[in-house]
Amino acid sequence: MLPQPVALDDLLEPFSRRGVDLGLGRLQAALDDAGHPERSYPAVQVAGTNGKGSICALLGSILQHAGLRCGLYRSPHLVSWCERLEVAGEWITPEALRAALQEWSPRAQAQQLTPFELLTGAAFSHFAGAEVDLAVLEVGLGGRLDATTCHPDRRVLGIASIGLDHCEHLGADLASIAREKAGIFCPGAVAFSAPQVPEVSAVLEQQASAQGCRLHWVEPLGAEVPLGLLGEWQRSNAAVALAMAQELAAQGWPITAAAMTQGLAQARWCGRLQRCCWQGLELLIDGAHNPPAAASLRRSLNALEPHQPRHWLLGIQRHKDGAAMVRALLQSGDQAWVTPIGGSRSWSAAELQIECPELALQLHHCTDASSGLLQLKGSVAQPVIAGSLYLLGELWNTLEADACS
């Protein structure tokens, strides 16, 4: 179950007003004013385009089964800001989150922190107060200039799959994006990455060598290893999480092989190829918010039910490559209803029909997500909701959450 929504409008300015403003100087100055709470515990950090949240969830589950008091900092959230901070398997309470943000508000104003920087600083302080043994930090955007990189003791690093996304902030090609994400590499650290395309691999190797960081490549786990997360791409994510846990164990952390096995098998991460129900209808939901994620989702669906036409409910933010996403998702016989996402500029069915004329007859308009759900009834195979985590968050309380697995 996810925590209940918490109103933070009085403490966090809208992301849309400030926009993306990457940099480390503002938060470093605020942390200095706070007495550097982040120095009271070590951390591991995970960067990448797709899968970094899953790696954090898998690793966090391993650490919890090992009996370690672990803090997890992840983003974005589906329904509640409280999803972003977790200690020892428990979400932060709304009261504790508000208190942490209120404590940090004067620093945020003095240093003109972005909302993500304010949340990160508050998370660092919350973890210090909770006396965590270790923090698992998911990079928000990029890596080199991401707020989580302000943590000074990031001894083990993970790299999820790197692809084209957020090009307006990170660069127009894979090499540029990989270089930004490799900015988390630091002297003496050990990094693990699943296979990447050659253009990305070359950059990671070069940046690791330049920074004095040991980089290891890991192969996806085999089907014989039980995972709590669905999707063929989770085999690669789990391999990275497992390698990070094994490195921590080699460094002296009390993490047994049994904790690793149990942690992988019992990991949970909402909104990632998850089975749900709505009015007795079985659904699959997945964020799949960029073309590489869409392609991975389609491969996993084909593995689950090959040659089955799918009915889709899609919501895609306007700044994403919507045409590439629907081409990756839709196959012959599929039908998709395209919905606007509340509070976001979104692709419409009409716009996608123009961009993808070969799919025009398979793309249909619906006025909102709730009416789109009605169109999914009668699907031959399990229908799928995808295209944005914001869409999943909008629908979450409509779904039968107890039936989600």
N, C-alpha and C positions, 0 to 999 in steps of 0.2 A: 504493500500500500504506500502511496505517495503522501507526503505531508499536505496539510491544508494550505491554501493560498494565504499569503500575508501581504498586507498593504504597506508598501515602503515608499510611496510617492513623495512623502514629506522628507525622506532621507536620501533618496537616490534620484538624481535628475534623469530624465528620459535619455536613453542611449541615442535616440534620433536627434536630440538637440545638440549634443556634444560631438557625435560621430566618433570615428576611430582616430585616436591620437596616441600613437605608440611612442614609448620612451621609458627610461628607467629613472631619470633624475628626480622627477616629482615624488615618486613613491619612496625612493631612497632617502630623500630629505624628510619625508613624513615618518619613515621608520626610525630615523635618527632621533626625531623629536619624541617618538614613542618608547625610546630606550631599547630598540632592536629586539622585539619579542621573538623574531624569527631565528635568532641565534641560540635559542634555548633547546632546539631539537634539530636533528638532521632531516633531510628530505630526499625524495626521488622525484623525478620530473618526466613527463611524457609529452612529446610534441608529435605533430603529423597533421595530415588533412582529414583522413577518415579512420576511425577506430581508436583514437587516443582515449576517449571516455571509456570504451570497453576494456582497454588495457588497464586503466586505473581501477575499474570495477573488479576485474579478475584478480589483479594484484592485491587490492584491498581485501578481497575475500580470503585470499591465501594468508595474509598477515593477521586477519581476524581469527582464522582457524589456528594460527600459530600462537594465539594468546597475546599478541602484541596490541598495545593501545595505539591504534592507527588513526590519523586524521586524513580525510579525503576532501580535496577541493576540486570540484568539477563544474563544467558549464557546457551548454546552457541548461536551463531547467525546463520542465514540461508545464507544471502548474504552480509551483511554489518556489520562491527564492531559497527556502530552507533546504531544497534538494542539493544545493551547491556545497554545503558544509556538513560533514558527517564525522563523528568521533565514535570509535569502538562500535560501529554498526548502527548508531543512532543518529537520526537527523538532528541538526540544531533546532531548538524550539524557536517559535516566533519571538518570544520574549527575549531570549538570549541573542538572537540575531539583531533585533532592534537595539538592544543595549550595546552590542559591539559596534554597530554603525553610529549610534549616538556618541559613543566615546571617541570615534574617529572623525566625526563631523568637523570639529574645529581644524584638524589637520588637513582634511579634505579641502576646506575653504581656503586655508592659508597657502596650500601648495597647488590649488586648482586641479585636484585629482579627478581623473575620469571616473565614471561609475565602476568600471571594472577594477581600477586601481584602489578605489575605496573599499570595494568588497574584498580584494586581495589583502589589503592591510588589516582589515577587520578579521579576516580568516587567520592570518598569521598570529594576531593577538589572541583570538579564541583558542587556537591550538596550544599556545603557550599556557594559557590559563587552565586548559584541560589536561595539561601535562602529558601530551602525547609522546609516545616513544619515537614515532616517525611520521612524517607527513608525505602523502602522495599528492603531487600537484599536477593538474592538467593545464597545459598551456592554453590560453584563450585564443590568441591569434599570432601566428608566426612563431617566434621563439626568441630571437636575438633581442628584441625590444619589448617582449611581453612582461607584464608585471610579475609573474611568477618567477622569472629569472632573477629577480632581486634577492631571492633566497641564496645565502652564501655557501651552503653546504649541501650541494646536490651531487651525491656521490655515485648514484646509479641512475642511468638515463634510458628512456625508451623512445623509439621512433616508430610511429604508426605509418601506414601507407601514405605516401605523398603524391598528390595530384594537383590538377589545376582548379583552384578555388581561391576566392578573395584576391584575385589578380590585381584589383585596383589598389591594394595595399602592399602586396608582397612581391609583385613582379609579373610580367606577362608570359614568362616561360617557366618550364619545370626547373631548370637550373637555378634561376633567381629565387623561386619559391623554396627550393631545397636549401639554398644558402641561408635564407632567413631562418628556416626551421633548425638548421644545424647550428645556429647561434646559441643553442643551449649547451653545446659542447664546452667543457671547461677542463683545465689541467688536472690530471689525476683521476678524472671520472672514468667510469666504464659505461659504454653505451651499447644497446642491443637494437637491431633492426631486422624486421622480416625482409624478404626479398623486395627490391625496388626496381623500377625500370632503369636501364643503364645510365641514362642521363642524370638521374637522381643519385644512383650509387656512386658515380664518379665524384660528385660534389661532396657527398657525405664522407667518402674516404679522404678527400683532400682536406676538408675542414677539420676532421678528427685528427689527422696528422699534424696540421698546423697548430691545433690547440693542445696537443699532448693528451688527447683523450683516446682511450682504447675502444675501438669499434668492432663489435662482433656481429656476424650475420647468423640468423637462426631460420630454420626451415619450418613451415607450418606443421602443427601436430597432426598425427595420424588419427583416423576415425576411431581407433580403439581407445582413445583418451576421452572420457566423458566430460562434456562441457555443459554448464548451465545456460549458455547463450546459443541461440540458433544462428545459422548462417555459415556458409563455407568460409567467409572472410574471417570469422572468429577463430579459426584454426591458426591463422597467422598472428592475430592479436594475442591469443593464449600462449603462443610460443614465446612472444616477447615478454609477457607477464611472468611466465615460468622462468625464463632466463634471468630476469631481474631478481626474482625471488631466490634463485639458486646462487646468484652473485652475492646477495645480502647474506645468505647462509654461509657462504665461503668467507665473508668478512666478519663472521662471528655472531650474527643474529640467530636466535633460536628458532629456526624455521625447519621443520621436519619434512621428509618426503610425504608423510601422511597428510600434513597440513596443506601441502601443495596440491595433492590429489583431491582432497575434499574441497579446497578453496575453488579450484577450477570447476568442479562438478556442481557446486552450489552457488556460484556467482549469479547475480541478478542485475539487470540494467534496463530500466523501463524504456520502451519506445524503439528498441532495436530488434527487428524481426521477432515480434512478440505476438503470441496468440491471445486473442481477446474475444469477447462475445458482446453482441448488441441485439437485444430482443430475440434471443435464441439463435441468432445468426453468428457463426464462427468467422472471425476475421483475422487477418494478419496485418500488423502495423509496423512501419519502419520509417525513420526520418528521411533517409536517402535524399539528402539535400544538395547534391551536386552530381555531375555525370559519372565520375568513378564509383560513387556509392550506388547510383542507380544501376550501373552495369553489374556490380557485385550482387545487388538484390535480385536482379533478373536471373543471374546464374544460380543463385541459391533456390529460387522458386522453381527453376527448371529441374534442379536436382530433387526437390521435394515431390513435385508432381509434373513429370515431363509431359509435354504435348497437350497440356490443359490450357484452354483459353482463360484469361483472367478478366474480371471486372475490377476497375480501379476507381478510387476517389483520390484525386491529386490536387494538392495546393502547392504552388511553386512561387517563391518570392521573385519579384521582377528583376532583381539584380543578378539572379542566377541564370545559367545557360539553359533555359527551359526547353529549347528545341532539342539539344543534345540529350537532355534528361528523358523526354518522352520517347525519343528514338531508342534509347537504351532500355526503357521499361516495356514498351508495347511491342507485342508480336502479333502475327496474323490471328484473327479471331478475337483479340482483346477489345474491350470497350472501356473508355475512361471518361469520367465526369470530372470536370475541372471547376474548382471552387475558389473564390477569393478567400484569403486568410485575413481574419479580423485584425485590424491595426497595422497591416502591412500592404505595400504595393505588390500586387500579384499578377502573374500571367493569366490572361483570360483564354477561354477555349478558342475564341475567334482569332486572337493573336497567334496562338499555337497552330491553328489550321493554316494560317498564311505562311508561317515559318516551315511547317511540315505538311505540305499539300498531299503527300502520299499517305498521311495518317488522318486526313481531314474527316473522313467518314467514321473514324473511331473515336473522335474527340467531341465531347458534348458539354454544353454549359449547364451549370446549376447555380442557383442564386446564393446558396450558402452551404456550409458543411453539413448541417442537419438534414437539409433536403437531399444532399448528395448521398447520405446514408441510405435513404429510401430506395435509391436507384440500384443499390448493391444486392438487394434481395433477389433470389432466383439465380444467382451466379452458379455456374457448373462447378468451378473450383472455388476454394476459399478466396473471397474477395480481399483486396489489399488497399490499405490507406497509406499513402506515402507522399513524399515531395518536400516535407518540411517538418521539423520538430514543433514548430509553432502550430501547425495544423493539428498534430497529435495532442498538443496541450489544450487546444481549443475544444477538442472532442472528448478529452479524457474522462470528464465527469459524466458524459453521456454513455460511455462504455461501462460494462459491468466489470468494475475493477477487480472484484474478487475472483473473477473467472480468468483474469490475465495471468499468463504463465510464461 
